[in-house]
């Protein structure tokens, strides 16, 4: 088979059926295939040609292709990996010698090279204050957000936090998010204690860029001595906080590893771990946990866990507003099937007024964050709101966090193209090309995954026309063999130049960063949860003390219910959800 035929077959496999039906305009990959047949004699594995004055990357040799990017019509695919540690999957590129700083380059060097986060002045935003506190719609008649933040007493707190996620919150993703917000608190993936102690690649696992501050390093483990050693290693990298994972429901973590959510049953051991961690560092140590596990999720159980762990000196608990089912549900199902309960967390805040709490779970919009933080009924010891998958699925929902939550005068970005161009500059600096057209011509195999490098941007056009085409074009380029020598920066640049998507140049608008077909029901469900939490807070403020039960109502999305049905063999309907979970958890 000729080389051109091989590439043609590869392209057919990479395209979705819908793409093969279009006979209109040729895509960039069609041009690549045609030009390959004309340039077989060249020794350059990659050339720059042009079609209609648009630069196009052209493959020349037949080296193995990169792993494909899955193109999904609903948006970026949700990661459901249950691996013990994210650190065991990362490439060992660009190691930092011990004793040196953890950033890619000094800030002064970045400015000289053009790596920066431009900001554009925006009109000063003011908000109306309703009877519940801060309203959910912007206005131009009341208080600027800067004044609201200061008067709430929450200035300087990590009001918005990006949850640690396996194969998501690695360095490239964190840098990408920083292009959308300078203020949100970023978290690393979970690093297992023994991996940091024994791995020779620890510098690659823990390194980060200076602009990623504020940043938190999360650790997983259950041995106080080993955790103390891991903290001493992390201490060298100057993270702003170090967190202990007591909420992961993965079988590998809770079963073989015997840490994560299962530690909620051993609060004394958690207290010993935190005490050992605090003994070797001055960096704040926090605990991320849930409302309970299996059948133990009442307020007394959660309060007892907190009261024991706080004796170690832990002053900040990040609470995932769900419990975890360790038997019968996967980690992905544990993110959606167990019902959310914000009210129980608000009630616990009044039980421990001397501690600080962050709320995690189900938050998808800036308006929801604003209401949870700035409503007048919000407990004063709510430190912040943590968001998870939405930051990956629809990162542009964060574009106005700096002005709407932190009270900043401007936001870092105004268009999606601006964000992508800044990210391309970062990729070119970090992943040097080895091709003849852009690099030294050595054509050395890439020591990094191009798939992981471009993965953070897959949701940048979420809910926008042209999103599928953009992801398909990106998939085609990443699949083509030989392009890895150019590096992810130049690949993404070529895709961006050949994608005629109007949404890339639209001004970012909070009303256009969500799927309008899902807004009504999604907002209704979350608003009901927030209403209940604020009602409980009002009762506590008025001296009404009543425990908030955790009810297994399973009022979740139909997709989550279908996932649950598949998780329990022989379960054909939704009438006996609690009975089936009881059988799985005797």
C-alpha positions as CSV (number, residue, x, y, z in Angstrom):
1,X,0.0,0.0,0.0
2,X,1.3,3.4,-1.0
3,X,2.0,6.0,1.7
4,X,-0.8,8.3,0.6
5,X,-3.2,5.3,0.7
6,X,-2.1,4.5,4.3
7,X,-2.7,8.1,5.4
8,X,-6.1,8.1,3.7
9,X,-7.1,5.0,5.6
10,X,-5.9,6.5,8.8
11,X,-7.9,9.7,8.2
12,X,-11.1,7.7,7.5
13,X,-10.8,5.9,10.8
14,X,-10.3,9.2,12.6
15,X,-13.3,11.0,11.2
16,X,-16.8,10.5,12.6
17,X,-19.6,9.2,10.3
18,X,-21.1,12.7,10.2
19,X,-18.0,14.1,8.8
20,X,-17.8,11.7,5.8
21,X,-21.3,12.9,4.7
22,X,-20.1,16.4,3.9
23,X,-19.2,17.0,0.3
24,X,-18.9,20.8,0.5
25,X,-15.6,22.5,1.3
26,X,-12.4,20.5,1.7
27,X,-11.1,20.3,5.3
28,X,-7.5,20.9,6.2
29,X,-6.9,17.2,6.4
30,X,-8.0,16.8,2.7
31,X,-5.4,19.3,1.7
32,X,-2.8,17.5,3.7
33,X,-3.6,14.2,2.0
34,X,-3.4,15.7,-1.5
35,X,-0.1,17.4,-0.7
36,X,1.4,14.2,0.7
37,X,1.2,12.6,-2.7
38,X,3.0,15.5,-4.3
39,X,5.9,15.6,-1.7
40,X,6.9,12.0,-1.3
41,X,10.4,12.6,-2.4
42,X,11.2,15.2,0.3
43,X,13.3,14.4,3.3
44,X,11.5,16.9,5.5
45,X,8.9,15.0,7.6
46,X,6.8,18.1,7.9
47,X,6.4,21.1,5.6
48,X,4.5,24.3,5.7
49,X,2.5,24.9,2.6
50,X,-0.5,27.2,2.2
51,X,-4.0,27.1,0.9
52,X,-5.7,30.4,0.4
53,X,-2.9,32.1,2.3
54,X,-3.5,29.9,5.4
55,X,-0.5,28.0,6.7
56,X,-1.1,24.2,6.9
57,X,1.1,21.5,8.6
58,X,1.8,18.7,6.2
59,X,2.9,15.2,7.2
60,X,5.6,13.5,5.1
61,X,6.7,10.3,6.7
62,X,4.8,7.3,8.1
63,X,5.9,7.3,11.7
64,X,3.4,6.0,14.4
65,X,0.6,8.4,15.2
66,X,-0.4,9.8,18.6
67,X,-3.2,8.4,20.7
68,X,-6.5,9.7,19.3
69,X,-8.6,12.4,20.9
70,X,-12.1,11.1,21.4
71,X,-14.6,13.4,19.6
72,X,-17.9,13.4,21.5
73,X,-21.1,15.1,20.4
74,X,-22.0,16.0,23.9
75,X,-18.7,17.6,24.8
76,X,-15.4,16.4,26.4
77,X,-15.6,12.8,27.5
78,X,-15.7,12.4,31.3
79,X,-12.7,10.7,32.8
80,X,-13.6,7.6,34.8
81,X,-10.2,6.1,35.4
82,X,-9.7,4.5,38.8
83,X,-6.0,4.5,38.9
84,X,-4.2,4.8,42.2
85,X,-2.2,7.8,41.4
86,X,-2.1,10.4,38.7
87,X,1.6,10.7,39.2
88,X,2.3,7.3,37.7
89,X,0.8,8.3,34.4
90,X,2.6,11.6,33.6
91,X,5.5,11.9,31.2
92,X,9.0,12.5,32.5
93,X,9.8,15.5,30.4
94,X,11.5,18.7,31.4
95,X,12.7,17.6,34.8
96,X,13.8,20.2,37.2
97,X,17.1,19.7,39.0
98,X,16.8,19.5,42.8
99,X,17.4,22.8,44.5
100,X,16.1,24.9,41.6
101,X,12.8,26.7,41.4
102,X,9.6,25.0,40.3
103,X,8.5,27.4,37.5
104,X,9.2,27.1,33.8
105,X,10.8,30.5,33.6
106,X,11.2,33.6,35.6
107,X,8.4,36.2,35.2
108,X,10.9,38.6,33.6
109,X,11.9,36.1,31.0
110,X,8.3,35.4,30.2
111,X,7.6,39.0,29.4
112,X,10.6,39.1,27.0
113,X,9.3,36.1,25.2
114,X,5.7,37.3,25.1
115,X,4.2,34.9,27.5
116,X,1.7,36.9,29.4
117,X,-1.9,37.1,30.3
118,X,-3.3,40.3,28.8
119,X,-6.2,42.0,30.5
120,X,-8.7,44.2,28.9
121,X,-10.5,47.0,30.7
122,X,-14.2,46.3,31.3
123,X,-17.0,48.4,32.7
124,X,-17.2,48.4,36.5
125,X,-19.8,45.8,37.5
126,X,-22.2,46.5,40.2
127,X,-24.7,44.1,41.9
128,X,-28.1,44.5,43.5
129,X,-28.5,43.3,47.1
130,X,-31.7,41.6,47.7
131,X,-33.3,40.4,50.9
132,X,-31.3,37.2,50.6
133,X,-28.1,39.0,50.1
134,X,-26.4,39.4,46.8
135,X,-28.8,38.9,43.9
136,X,-28.3,36.6,41.0
137,X,-28.4,39.2,38.3
138,X,-26.1,42.1,37.6
139,X,-27.2,45.7,37.9
140,X,-25.7,49.2,37.8
141,X,-27.4,50.7,40.8
142,X,-26.0,49.3,44.0
143,X,-22.6,48.0,45.2
144,X,-19.5,47.3,43.1
145,X,-18.4,43.7,43.7
146,X,-15.1,44.9,45.3
147,X,-17.1,46.6,48.0
148,X,-19.3,43.5,48.4
149,X,-16.3,41.3,48.9
150,X,-14.7,43.6,51.5
151,X,-17.9,44.1,53.4
152,X,-18.5,40.4,53.5
153,X,-15.2,39.9,55.3
154,X,-14.1,37.3,52.7
155,X,-11.4,39.3,51.0
156,X,-8.2,37.3,50.7
157,X,-9.9,33.9,50.9
158,X,-9.9,31.3,48.1
159,X,-13.5,32.0,47.2
160,X,-13.4,29.7,44.1
161,X,-11.3,26.5,44.0
162,X,-10.8,24.0,41.2
163,X,-11.2,20.5,42.6
164,X,-8.3,17.9,42.2
165,X,-9.2,15.6,39.3
166,X,-7.3,12.6,38.0
167,X,-5.9,13.1,34.5
168,X,-7.3,16.6,34.5
169,X,-5.7,19.0,36.9
170,X,-2.1,18.4,35.8
171,X,0.2,21.4,34.9
172,X,-1.0,22.1,31.4
173,X,-4.6,22.3,32.6
174,X,-3.8,24.5,35.5
175,X,-1.9,27.0,33.3
176,X,-4.8,27.0,30.8
177,X,-7.3,27.8,33.6
178,X,-5.0,30.6,34.8
179,X,-5.5,32.3,31.4
180,X,-9.2,32.6,32.3
181,X,-8.8,33.6,35.9
182,X,-5.9,35.0,37.9
183,X,-7.6,34.5,41.2
184,X,-9.1,31.0,41.5
185,X,-7.3,28.6,43.7
186,X,-5.8,25.7,41.6
187,X,-5.2,22.1,42.9
188,X,-2.9,19.4,41.8
189,X,-4.0,15.9,41.1
190,X,-3.7,13.5,44.1
191,X,-0.2,12.3,44.7
192,X,0.2,9.1,46.7
193,X,2.6,9.3,49.6
194,X,4.9,6.4,48.5
195,X,5.0,7.6,44.9
196,X,6.6,10.9,46.0
197,X,9.0,9.2,48.4
198,X,10.3,6.5,46.0
199,X,9.8,7.9,42.5
200,X,12.9,9.5,40.7
201,X,10.5,11.7,38.7
202,X,9.1,13.6,41.7
203,X,10.3,16.9,40.2
204,X,8.0,16.4,37.2
205,X,5.1,15.4,39.4
206,X,5.3,18.5,41.6
207,X,6.6,21.3,39.4
208,X,4.4,24.2,38.4
209,X,4.6,27.6,36.9
210,X,4.8,30.7,39.1
211,X,1.6,32.1,37.8
212,X,-0.3,29.1,39.1
213,X,-0.3,30.6,42.6
214,X,-2.5,30.2,44.7
215,X,-2.0,26.4,44.3
216,X,-2.7,23.4,46.6
217,X,-1.0,20.0,46.5
218,X,-3.2,17.1,47.5
219,X,-1.7,14.0,49.0
220,X,-3.2,10.5,49.5
221,X,-2.2,8.0,52.1
222,X,-2.9,6.6,55.6
223,X,0.5,6.2,57.2
224,X,1.5,9.2,59.4
225,X,5.2,8.7,59.0
226,X,5.1,8.3,55.2
227,X,2.8,11.3,54.9
228,X,5.3,13.4,56.9
229,X,8.1,12.4,54.5
230,X,5.9,13.3,51.5
231,X,5.1,16.7,53.0
232,X,8.8,17.4,53.4
233,X,9.3,16.7,49.7
234,X,6.3,18.9,48.8
235,X,7.6,21.7,51.1
236,X,10.5,22.3,48.8
237,X,8.1,23.4,46.0
238,X,6.4,26.1,48.1
239,X,2.8,25.2,47.6
240,X,0.3,27.5,49.3
241,X,-1.5,24.6,51.0
242,X,-1.2,20.9,51.4
243,X,-4.4,18.8,51.5
244,X,-5.1,15.2,52.7
245,X,-7.6,13.2,50.6
246,X,-10.3,11.6,52.7
247,X,-13.0,11.5,50.1
248,X,-11.9,9.5,47.0
249,X,-14.3,6.6,46.5
250,X,-12.1,4.6,44.0
251,X,-11.8,0.9,44.6
252,X,-8.0,1.0,44.2
253,X,-7.8,3.8,46.7
254,X,-10.3,2.7,49.3
255,X,-9.7,-1.1,48.8
256,X,-6.0,-1.9,48.0
257,X,-4.7,1.5,49.2
258,X,-6.9,1.7,52.3
259,X,-7.1,5.5,52.2
260,X,-9.4,8.1,50.6
261,X,-13.1,8.0,51.7
262,X,-12.7,4.8,53.8
263,X,-10.6,6.9,56.3
264,X,-13.9,8.5,57.4
265,X,-14.4,5.4,59.5
266,X,-11.1,6.0,61.3
267,X,-11.1,9.6,62.4
268,X,-8.4,9.0,65.0
269,X,-6.0,7.7,62.3
270,X,-6.8,10.8,60.1
271,X,-6.0,13.0,63.2
272,X,-2.6,11.3,63.6
273,X,-1.9,11.8,59.9
274,X,-2.7,15.5,60.0
275,X,-0.7,15.9,63.2
276,X,2.3,14.2,61.6
277,X,2.0,16.4,58.5
278,X,1.8,19.6,60.4
279,X,4.8,18.7,62.5
280,X,7.2,19.0,59.6
281,X,5.9,22.2,57.9
282,X,4.4,25.6,58.4
283,X,2.3,25.3,55.3
284,X,-1.4,25.0,56.1
285,X,-2.7,21.4,56.2
286,X,-6.4,20.9,55.2
287,X,-8.7,17.9,54.8
288,X,-11.0,17.2,51.9
289,X,-13.8,14.7,52.7
290,X,-17.5,13.9,52.2
291,X,-20.6,13.8,54.3
292,X,-20.2,10.1,55.0
293,X,-19.8,6.7,53.4
294,X,-22.4,3.9,52.7
295,X,-25.1,4.1,55.4
296,X,-23.2,6.5,57.6
297,X,-24.0,10.0,56.5
298,X,-26.1,11.6,59.2
299,X,-25.0,14.9,60.7
300,X,-23.8,13.3,64.0
301,X,-21.4,11.0,62.1
302,X,-19.9,13.9,60.1
303,X,-19.7,16.1,63.1
304,X,-17.9,13.4,65.1
305,X,-15.4,13.0,62.3
306,X,-14.7,16.7,62.3
307,X,-14.5,17.0,66.0
308,X,-11.8,14.3,66.2
309,X,-9.7,15.5,63.3
310,X,-9.7,19.1,64.4
311,X,-7.8,18.1,67.5
312,X,-4.8,17.6,65.2
313,X,-4.8,21.3,64.4
314,X,-6.7,21.1,61.1
315,X,-8.8,24.3,60.7
316,X,-10.2,24.0,57.2
317,X,-12.4,21.2,55.8
318,X,-13.4,20.9,52.2
319,X,-16.8,19.1,52.2
320,X,-18.1,17.3,49.2
321,X,-21.8,17.6,49.7
322,X,-22.5,13.9,49.0
323,X,-21.7,10.7,50.7
324,X,-19.8,7.9,49.0
325,X,-21.0,4.4,48.2
326,X,-17.9,2.2,48.4
327,X,-19.7,-0.9,47.1
328,X,-22.0,-0.9,44.1
329,X,-21.0,2.5,42.5
330,X,-18.0,3.5,40.5
331,X,-16.1,6.8,41.1
332,X,-17.9,8.4,38.2
333,X,-21.3,7.3,39.6
334,X,-20.3,8.6,43.0
335,X,-20.1,12.0,41.5
336,X,-23.8,12.0,40.5
337,X,-25.9,9.3,42.0
338,X,-25.7,10.0,45.8
339,X,-27.9,13.2,46.3
340,X,-26.3,16.5,47.2
341,X,-27.1,18.1,50.5
342,X,-25.8,21.7,50.9
343,X,-28.0,22.2,54.0
344,X,-26.2,19.7,56.1
345,X,-22.9,21.5,55.4
346,X,-24.3,24.8,56.4
347,X,-25.7,23.3,59.6
348,X,-22.3,21.8,60.4
349,X,-20.8,25.3,60.0
350,X,-22.8,26.5,63.0
351,X,-21.6,23.5,65.0
352,X,-18.0,24.5,64.5
353,X,-18.0,28.3,64.2
354,X,-14.2,28.3,64.9
355,X,-13.4,26.2,61.8
356,X,-13.6,27.1,58.1
357,X,-15.4,25.1,55.5
358,X,-15.5,25.0,51.7
359,X,-18.5,23.5,49.8
360,X,-18.0,21.2,46.8
361,X,-20.4,19.4,44.5
362,X,-22.8,20.2,41.7
363,X,-21.9,23.9,41.3
364,X,-21.9,24.9,37.6
365,X,-22.2,28.7,37.3
366,X,-20.7,31.8,38.6
367,X,-24.2,33.0,39.8
368,X,-24.6,29.9,42.0
369,X,-21.1,30.6,43.5
370,X,-22.1,34.2,44.1
371,X,-25.3,33.2,45.9
372,X,-23.7,30.6,48.1
373,X,-20.9,33.0,49.2
374,X,-22.5,36.4,49.4
375,X,-26.1,35.7,50.6
376,X,-26.7,37.3,54.0
377,X,-27.6,33.9,55.4
378,X,-24.3,32.3,54.4
379,X,-22.4,31.2,57.4
380,X,-19.4,33.5,58.0
381,X,-17.0,30.5,58.2
382,X,-17.7,29.4,54.6
383,X,-14.3,29.9,53.1
384,X,-15.0,29.2,49.5
385,X,-16.8,27.1,46.8
386,X,-15.1,24.3,44.9
387,X,-16.1,23.4,41.4
388,X,-15.0,20.2,39.5
389,X,-15.9,18.8,36.1
390,X,-17.5,22.0,34.8
391,X,-14.1,23.6,34.8
392,X,-13.0,21.0,32.3
393,X,-16.2,20.5,30.3
394,X,-17.0,24.2,30.0
395,X,-13.9,26.3,31.1
396,X,-15.3,29.5,29.8
397,X,-17.8,29.7,32.6
398,X,-14.8,30.9,34.7
399,X,-14.1,33.9,32.4
400,X,-15.7,36.5,34.7
401,X,-14.9,35.0,38.1
402,X,-12.3,37.6,38.9
403,X,-14.7,40.5,38.6
404,X,-17.9,38.8,39.7
405,X,-16.5,37.0,42.8
406,X,-13.2,38.6,43.7
407,X,-14.2,42.2,42.9
408,X,-11.3,42.7,40.4
409,X,-11.7,45.6,37.9
410,X,-11.0,43.4,34.8
411,X,-10.9,39.8,33.6
412,X,-7.8,38.3,32.0
413,X,-9.6,37.3,28.7
414,X,-12.3,38.7,26.4
415,X,-12.4,36.1,23.6
416,X,-11.7,32.4,23.2
417,X,-9.2,33.1,20.5
418,X,-7.2,35.3,22.9
419,X,-7.1,32.4,25.4
420,X,-6.0,29.9,22.8
421,X,-3.3,32.2,21.4
422,X,-1.8,32.6,24.9
423,X,-2.0,28.9,25.5
424,X,-0.2,28.3,22.2
425,X,2.6,30.6,23.4
426,X,2.9,28.5,26.5
427,X,3.0,25.2,24.6
428,X,5.6,26.4,22.2
429,X,7.8,27.4,25.2
430,X,7.4,24.2,27.1
431,X,7.3,21.6,24.3
432,X,10.2,22.5,21.9
433,X,9.7,21.2,18.3
434,X,12.3,18.9,16.8
435,X,11.1,19.1,13.2
436,X,13.0,20.9,10.4
437,X,10.3,23.5,9.9
438,X,10.3,24.8,13.4
439,X,13.0,23.1,15.4
440,X,16.5,21.7,15.1
441,X,15.6,19.0,12.6
442,X,16.6,16.1,14.8
443,X,13.1,14.6,14.6
444,X,13.4,13.1,18.0
445,X,10.4,11.3,19.4
446,X,8.4,13.4,21.7
447,X,8.9,12.8,25.4
448,X,5.5,14.1,26.1
449,X,1.9,13.3,25.2
450,X,0.4,15.7,22.6
451,X,-3.0,14.4,23.6
452,X,-2.5,15.6,27.2
453,X,-1.1,18.9,26.1
454,X,-4.2,19.8,24.0
455,X,-6.8,18.1,26.2
456,X,-7.4,21.2,28.4
457,X,-8.9,23.1,25.5
458,X,-11.4,20.5,24.3
459,X,-14.3,22.3,26.1
460,X,-13.5,25.9,25.2
461,X,-16.3,25.9,22.6
462,X,-18.8,24.1,24.7
463,X,-22.4,24.8,23.7
464,X,-21.2,26.9,20.8
465,X,-21.7,26.3,17.0
466,X,-18.6,24.9,15.5
467,X,-17.5,23.0,18.7
468,X,-17.7,19.6,17.0
469,X,-15.8,20.8,13.9
470,X,-13.0,22.3,16.1
471,X,-12.6,19.0,18.1
472,X,-12.6,17.0,14.9
473,X,-10.0,19.1,13.2
474,X,-7.8,18.8,16.4
475,X,-8.3,15.1,16.4
476,X,-7.2,14.8,12.8
477,X,-4.0,16.7,13.4
478,X,-3.1,14.8,16.6
479,X,-3.6,11.5,14.9
480,X,-1.4,12.2,11.9
481,X,1.9,10.5,12.2
482,X,5.0,12.8,12.1
483,X,3.3,15.9,13.4
484,X,4.5,15.1,16.9
485,X,7.9,16.4,15.9
486,X,6.4,19.9,15.6
487,X,5.0,19.8,19.1
488,X,1.5,20.6,20.4
489,X,1.9,24.4,20.2
490,X,2.4,24.4,16.4
491,X,-0.3,21.8,15.9
492,X,-2.8,23.8,17.8
493,X,-1.8,26.9,16.0
494,X,-2.4,25.3,12.6
495,X,-5.8,24.0,13.7
496,X,-6.8,27.4,15.0
497,X,-5.8,29.1,11.7
498,X,-7.9,26.6,9.7
499,X,-11.0,26.6,11.8
500,X,-13.4,29.3,10.7
501,X,-15.5,29.4,13.9
502,X,-17.2,32.7,14.6
503,X,-17.5,31.9,18.3
504,X,-13.7,32.1,18.7
505,X,-13.9,35.9,18.2
506,X,-17.2,36.5,20.1
507,X,-16.9,38.5,23.3
508,X,-17.2,36.2,26.3
509,X,-20.7,36.6,27.8
510,X,-21.9,34.8,30.9
511,X,-25.3,34.3,29.4
512,X,-23.8,32.5,26.4
513,X,-21.4,30.1,28.2
514,X,-24.1,27.6,29.1
515,X,-26.3,25.3,27.1
516,X,-29.7,27.1,27.0
517,X,-31.5,23.8,26.6
518,X,-30.3,22.7,30.1
519,X,-30.4,26.0,31.9
520,X,-33.9,25.9,33.3
521,X,-33.9,22.4,34.9
522,X,-30.2,22.7,36.0
523,X,-30.7,26.0,37.7
524,X,-34.0,24.9,39.3
525,X,-32.4,21.8,40.9
526,X,-29.4,23.8,42.2
527,X,-31.5,26.7,43.4
528,X,-33.6,24.3,45.5
529,X,-30.5,23.0,47.2
530,X,-29.3,26.5,47.9
531,X,-32.7,27.6,49.1
532,X,-32.7,24.7,51.7
533,X,-29.2,25.5,52.8
534,X,-30.0,29.2,53.3
535,X,-33.2,28.2,55.2
536,X,-31.2,26.1,57.6
537,X,-28.8,28.9,58.1
538,X,-31.7,31.3,58.9
539,X,-33.0,28.8,61.5
540,X,-29.6,28.6,63.1
541,X,-29.3,32.4,63.2
542,X,-32.7,32.5,64.9
543,X,-31.7,29.9,67.5
544,X,-33.6,27.0,65.9
545,X,-31.4,23.9,66.3
546,X,-32.5,20.9,64.4
547,X,-30.3,18.2,62.7
548,X,-30.4,18.1,58.9
549,X,-31.0,14.5,57.8
550,X,-29.2,13.0,54.8
551,X,-32.0,11.5,52.7
552,X,-31.3,9.0,49.9
553,X,-34.0,10.5,47.7
554,X,-31.8,9.9,44.6
555,X,-33.4,12.9,42.8
556,X,-30.5,13.0,40.3
557,X,-30.5,13.3,36.5
558,X,-31.9,10.5,34.4
559,X,-28.4,9.8,33.1
560,X,-27.2,9.2,36.6
561,X,-30.1,6.9,37.3
562,X,-29.4,4.9,34.1
563,X,-25.8,4.6,35.2
564,X,-26.9,3.2,38.6
565,X,-29.3,0.7,36.9
566,X,-26.3,-0.6,35.0
567,X,-24.2,-0.8,38.1
568,X,-26.5,-3.2,39.9
569,X,-26.9,-6.5,38.0
570,X,-30.6,-7.6,37.6
571,X,-31.9,-4.2,38.6
572,X,-34.6,-3.3,36.0
573,X,-36.3,-0.3,37.5
574,X,-35.8,2.6,40.0
575,X,-38.4,1.7,42.6
576,X,-36.0,-0.1,44.9
577,X,-32.8,1.9,44.7
578,X,-32.2,2.0,48.5
579,X,-32.9,-1.7,48.9
580,X,-30.4,-2.6,46.2
581,X,-27.7,-0.4,47.7
582,X,-28.5,-2.0,51.1
583,X,-27.9,-5.4,49.5
584,X,-24.6,-4.2,48.1
585,X,-23.6,-2.7,51.5
586,X,-24.8,-5.2,54.1
